[in-house]
Structure formats: C-alpha cells, structure tokens
C-alpha cells in the first residue's frame, strides 16, 4: 500500500508553503519536499508543516553526522 500526501499552508488565497510525503501508511514515510515562499521563511510555516507531518509518522533521517538537529 502506498499513500501520497500533500499539505499546503496558506495566507488568505495565497499558498505560501507546501510539503509532499510518500508513505506506506504504517511505518515508513519519505518527505519528498517541503517549500516555503521566500518572504514567509523564518515565520514558522515550515515548522508547522513538519509538526503536522510528524503527527502521522516517525522521523528517521539519512543525513551527515551532526545534522539531525537541523531537521
């Protein structure tokens, strides 16, 4: 079973951030991308998108040593 999820964050009629996740619906999720319009960066939009994502999955990273705190 494969699930695809898309979440958008808006400011009125404007989408200012989005993220896409591919998941088996049980354990494994892949965050395909997350993006926030430049003028909205640093205002918590990306963090809100990730918080919503983490309500439904566990985050495992495949990153360089010491970089996990970035995620």
Secondary structure in CASP SS format (residue, H / E / C, confidence):
PFRMAT SS
TARGET T0000
AUTHOR 0000-0000-0000
METHOD secondary structure of the structure
MODEL  1
X C 1.00
X C 1.00
X E 1.00
X E 1.00
X E 1.00
X E 1.00
X E 1.00
X E 1.00
X E 1.00
X E 1.00
X E 1.00
X C 1.00
X C 1.00
X E 1.00
X E 1.00
X E 1.00
X E 1.00
X E 1.00
X E 1.00
X E 1.00
X E 1.00
X E 1.00
X E 1.00
X C 1.00
X C 1.00
X C 1.00
X C 1.00
X C 1.00
X E 1.00
X E 1.00
X E 1.00
X E 1.00
X E 1.00
X E 1.00
X E 1.00
X E 1.00
X C 1.00
X H 1.00
X H 1.00
X H 1.00
X C 1.00
X C 1.00
X C 1.00
X C 1.00
X H 1.00
X H 1.00
X H 1.00
X H 1.00
X H 1.00
X H 1.00
X H 1.00
X H 1.00
X H 1.00
X H 1.00
X C 1.00
X C 1.00
X C 1.00
X C 1.00
X C 1.00
X C 1.00
X C 1.00
X C 1.00
X C 1.00
X C 1.00
X C 1.00
X C 1.00
X C 1.00
X H 1.00
X H 1.00
X H 1.00
X C 1.00
END
